[in-house]
Amino acid sequence: MSEWRSLDPAGRARYEQERAWTFDDWVVWFDWRSDLRRSWLWWDGGTLDADRYWIDVEVAEDPAALGTLFWMMRAAGSSTVIEDEPKGR
């Protein structure tokens, strides 16, 4: 994290694109005791059919840092992650 924090926004984006997430990098974002605070909260979820599911998250700031959530979905076996427009826009 110290290396990431030392970068400007463009450098952070490049760093995140080039470096794969480890389990430790990812799981710290879900720990409520962490100094890191995610900008989203799990709201609801369900299945569409045997192969598809959906989730709703509440976003506290825009733009939201959803990388941890997308990584979790891919790590859980999702082959595709589609981000819809927020409701109410």
trRosetta pair geometry for C-beta under 8 A, 3 or more apart (Angstrom, degrees):
i j d omega theta_ij theta_ji phi_ij phi_ji
1 4 5.5 -59 -150 41 39 113
1 5 5.9 39 155 -22 73 107
1 36 7.8 -127 -120 -67 144 120
2 5 5.8 -53 -143 37 30 111
2 6 6.6 33 156 -25 62 106
3 6 5.9 -60 -156 29 30 112
3 7 7.3 31 151 -27 61 104
3 15 7.4 175 125 -146 102 148
4 7 6.1 -59 -163 21 36 113
4 12 5.9 71 -169 -124 82 89
4 15 5.9 -177 -111 111 79 153
4 16 7.8 65 -129 -61 118 85
7 10 8.0 -120 162 73 103 52
7 11 3.3 -135 -170 104 113 120
7 12 4.7 158 94 -57 120 68
7 15 6.0 -173 -7 -19 171 138
8 11 4.9 90 49 12 67 107
8 12 7.1 -127 97 -9 32 89
9 12 5.6 -53 -146 33 31 113
9 13 6.5 31 157 -18 64 103
10 13 5.8 -53 -151 35 33 111
10 14 6.4 31 152 -16 65 107
11 14 5.7 -54 -145 39 33 111
11 15 6.1 38 154 -24 66 107
12 15 5.6 -53 -145 35 30 115
12 16 6.3 28 157 -17 64 107
13 16 5.9 -58 -149 37 29 109
13 17 6.5 28 154 -19 64 108
14 17 5.8 -58 -149 36 31 111
14 18 6.2 15 160 -9 67 115
15 18 6.2 -68 -144 44 25 102
15 19 5.8 -9 172 7 66 120
16 19 6.7 -64 -121 49 21 90
16 67 6.8 -70 -169 -125 137 160
21 25 4.6 -139 -157 85 78 129
21 26 5.1 78 160 -56 128 101
21 67 8.0 161 -64 153 141 109
21 71 5.4 -6 46 -139 159 149
22 25 4.7 103 50 1 74 102
22 26 7.1 -149 90 -3 41 89
23 26 5.8 -66 -152 41 31 109
23 27 5.8 19 163 -17 72 114
24 27 6.3 -54 -127 37 27 103
24 28 6.6 36 170 -29 60 105
25 28 6.9 -65 -166 21 20 110
26 29 6.4 -63 -176 22 40 110
26 30 7.8 17 144 -6 69 106
26 68 6.0 143 -152 -137 73 84
26 71 5.5 -133 -119 114 124 140
26 72 7.0 151 -180 -68 125 78
26 75 7.5 85 176 -30 171 155
27 30 5.8 -61 -162 37 51 108
27 31 6.8 57 144 -34 74 102
28 31 5.5 -49 -151 20 42 118
28 34 5.1 121 177 -110 80 147
28 36 6.0 78 132 30 99 136
29 34 7.1 -97 -99 71 21 163
29 36 5.6 -71 -106 114 62 135
29 38 5.3 82 179 -68 96 112
29 68 4.1 -114 95 -106 157 158
30 38 7.6 17 -84 -24 45 141
30 68 7.1 -179 -48 165 84 136
31 34 4.3 98 82 -29 99 106
34 37 7.7 -178 94 -64 92 47
38 41 7.8 139 96 -68 108 54
38 65 6.5 -128 -147 78 67 105
38 68 6.2 -85 -112 44 126 144
39 59 6.3 25 136 -159 90 73
39 60 5.0 -132 -166 54 65 94
39 61 4.6 -77 -151 41 125 96
39 64 4.4 -162 104 -142 118 76
39 65 5.0 106 19 26 115 84
39 66 8.0 -77 69 -56 99 61
40 57 4.4 20 179 160 119 130
40 58 6.6 153 -159 77 64 46
40 59 5.1 -26 -101 -101 86 62
40 60 6.8 -150 -78 4 33 83
40 64 5.2 70 -56 -175 105 135
40 65 7.6 -143 -7 66 100 61
40 66 6.2 50 -17 -97 150 78
40 69 6.4 -32 75 -41 146 141
41 57 6.4 155 72 -165 36 79
41 58 4.7 -13 57 56 95 101
41 60 7.2 72 -12 -39 97 103
42 45 7.3 -39 -168 -24 102 116
42 55 7.0 -59 -141 -173 85 120
42 57 6.0 -49 -105 -110 35 81
43 55 7.8 125 51 170 75 77
43 56 4.3 -64 74 106 116 94
43 57 5.6 161 2 -122 98 21
43 58 4.8 111 -65 -29 119 87
44 55 7.0 166 91 -159 49 54
44 56 4.3 16 51 42 90 113
45 53 6.5 27 179 167 102 109
45 54 6.3 -173 -146 97 64 54
45 55 3.9 -14 -99 -107 105 75
45 56 6.8 -156 -66 18 57 65
46 53 6.7 -170 102 -155 32 80
46 54 6.0 -4 59 56 72 89
47 50 7.7 38 177 -84 131 21
47 52 7.0 122 -165 90 68 54
47 53 4.9 -48 -105 -103 59 79
47 54 7.7 156 -111 16 14 73
48 52 4.1 -28 53 96 118 108
48 53 6.5 -164 3 -95 82 22
48 54 6.1 81 -45 -21 102 102
49 52 5.4 42 43 37 81 94
57 64 7.9 159 111 152 127 162
57 66 7.6 147 67 -117 157 107
57 69 6.7 -43 -61 -121 159 161
59 62 6.5 70 135 -73 130 77
59 64 4.2 -93 -143 -66 115 143
59 86 7.0 -84 22 -101 132 131
60 64 7.3 111 43 -110 60 103
61 64 6.1 139 75 -91 64 66
65 68 7.1 45 131 3 93 97
66 69 4.9 -54 -168 43 74 117
66 70 5.7 74 134 -23 89 100
66 83 7.2 104 104 -106 163 133
67 70 5.8 -57 -143 40 31 108
67 71 6.0 34 158 -21 67 107
68 71 5.7 -54 -146 36 29 113
68 72 6.4 33 153 -23 63 105
69 72 5.7 -52 -150 32 30 113
69 73 6.6 28 153 -17 63 104
70 73 5.8 -54 -150 35 33 110
70 74 6.4 29 153 -14 66 106
70 81 5.1 132 -141 130 90 169
71 74 5.9 -59 -149 40 31 108
71 75 6.0 31 154 -19 67 110
72 75 5.7 -56 -143 39 29 111
72 76 6.2 26 156 -18 64 110
73 76 5.8 -59 -147 38 29 110
73 78 4.3 -3 153 11 89 146
73 81 5.2 109 94 -96 140 120
74 77 7.9 170 -177 32 28 11
74 78 5.4 -79 -89 63 40 93
74 81 6.6 -69 -57 -33 88 124
78 81 5.6 70 131 -66 141 84
85 89 5.5 -116 164 62 110 126
86 89 5.1 83 73 -15 87 120
